[in-house]
Amino acid sequence: MENDRRIRKQIYLDPGQNSQVKQLAARNDKSEAEIIREAIDSYLISNRTNPEDPLFELVGMVRDGVKNGSTTHDRDIYLSKKGDTDEEG
């Protein structure tokens, strides 16, 4: 990563975090900033979500006040358009 492409951030660490970052940096012959960047990269990779995941389509579909979701979940999820019905006829 080139310096001209980096964004400066100021963060606060608690004393324990600071001590551990210093120890890791010394042990691995790296800068403290590099240790923190690697930790952020690791966190971001492990918490990556895919916005294309079909489950994200469910966000916001269930309206407030649903009291019988365990028995009407199919209707609530699949028949979201006003006027849709699961009854034939």
C-alpha positions as CSV (number, residue, x, y, z in Angstrom):
1,M,0.0,0.0,0.0
2,E,1.5,3.4,-1.0
3,N,1.5,6.3,1.5
4,D,-0.3,8.6,-1.0
5,R,-3.2,6.2,-1.1
6,R,-3.7,5.9,2.6
7,I,-6.3,7.8,4.7
8,R,-5.2,9.1,8.1
9,K,-7.4,8.0,11.0
10,Q,-7.0,8.7,14.7
11,I,-8.1,6.0,17.0
12,Y,-8.0,5.4,20.8
13,L,-6.8,2.1,22.2
14,D,-7.2,1.0,25.8
15,P,-3.9,0.3,27.6
16,G,-4.2,-3.5,27.1
17,Q,-4.7,-3.2,23.4
18,N,-1.8,-0.7,23.1
19,S,0.5,-3.1,24.9
20,Q,-0.5,-6.0,22.7
21,V,0.0,-4.0,19.5
22,K,3.4,-2.9,20.7
23,Q,4.4,-6.5,21.5
24,L,3.2,-7.9,18.2
25,A,4.9,-5.1,16.3
26,A,8.2,-5.8,18.0
27,R,7.9,-9.6,17.8
28,N,7.1,-9.4,14.0
29,D,9.5,-6.5,13.1
30,K,6.5,-4.5,11.9
31,S,5.2,-1.0,12.6
32,E,2.3,-0.7,15.0
33,A,0.3,0.8,12.2
34,E,0.9,-2.3,10.1
35,I,-0.3,-4.5,12.9
36,I,-3.5,-2.5,13.2
37,R,-4.1,-2.5,9.4
38,E,-3.7,-6.3,9.3
39,A,-6.1,-6.6,12.2
40,I,-8.6,-4.5,10.4
41,D,-8.2,-6.5,7.2
42,S,-8.7,-9.7,9.1
43,Y,-11.8,-8.4,10.8
44,L,-13.3,-7.1,7.5
45,I,-12.6,-10.4,5.8
46,S,-14.2,-12.5,8.5
47,N,-17.3,-10.2,8.6
48,R,-17.7,-9.8,4.9
49,T,-21.3,-10.0,3.7
50,N,-22.6,-10.5,0.2
51,P,-25.3,-8.0,-0.7
52,E,-26.3,-10.3,-3.6
53,D,-27.4,-12.9,-1.0
54,P,-31.1,-13.6,-1.4
55,L,-31.6,-13.3,2.4
56,F,-31.0,-9.6,2.2
57,E,-34.2,-9.4,0.2
58,L,-36.1,-10.2,3.4
59,V,-34.8,-7.2,5.2
60,G,-37.7,-4.8,5.8
61,M,-40.3,-7.2,4.4
62,V,-42.0,-8.0,7.7
63,R,-44.2,-5.2,8.7
64,D,-44.3,-3.9,12.3
65,G,-46.9,-5.4,14.6
66,V,-46.9,-9.0,13.2
67,K,-48.2,-11.0,16.1
68,N,-48.8,-14.4,14.4
69,G,-45.6,-14.7,12.4
70,S,-45.1,-18.3,13.3
71,T,-48.3,-19.3,11.6
72,T,-48.5,-16.7,8.7
73,H,-44.8,-16.4,7.8
74,D,-45.3,-17.9,4.3
75,R,-47.9,-15.3,3.5
76,D,-45.9,-12.5,5.1
77,I,-42.7,-13.4,3.1
78,Y,-44.0,-14.5,-0.2
79,L,-47.2,-12.4,-0.7
80,S,-45.9,-9.0,0.0
81,K,-47.9,-7.1,-2.6
82,K,-51.1,-5.6,-1.4
83,G,-54.1,-7.6,-2.6
84,D,-52.1,-10.9,-3.1
85,T,-53.8,-13.9,-1.5
86,D,-52.8,-17.4,-0.9
87,E,-56.4,-18.6,-1.4
88,E,-57.5,-20.0,-4.7
89,G,-60.5,-18.6,-6.5
